[in-house]
């Protein structure tokens, strides 16, 4: 739930939160220890994802 500037409570659907996470990941925001994204970019139901653990920086 989020509050508007007027103080109203708004329930944000889960798929909106997933879209925000996907956008941050695709733009490279975050710690970059993990990488994830949709298998099919046209998947409007956000059902199939790929992910990988990259590990800490400087480790080969």
Beta strands, then each sheet from edge to edge (+ up, - down):
strand 1: 2-3
strand 2: 9-10
strand 3: 34-38
strand 4: 49-53
sheet 1: 1+ 2-
sheet 2: 3+ 4-
end
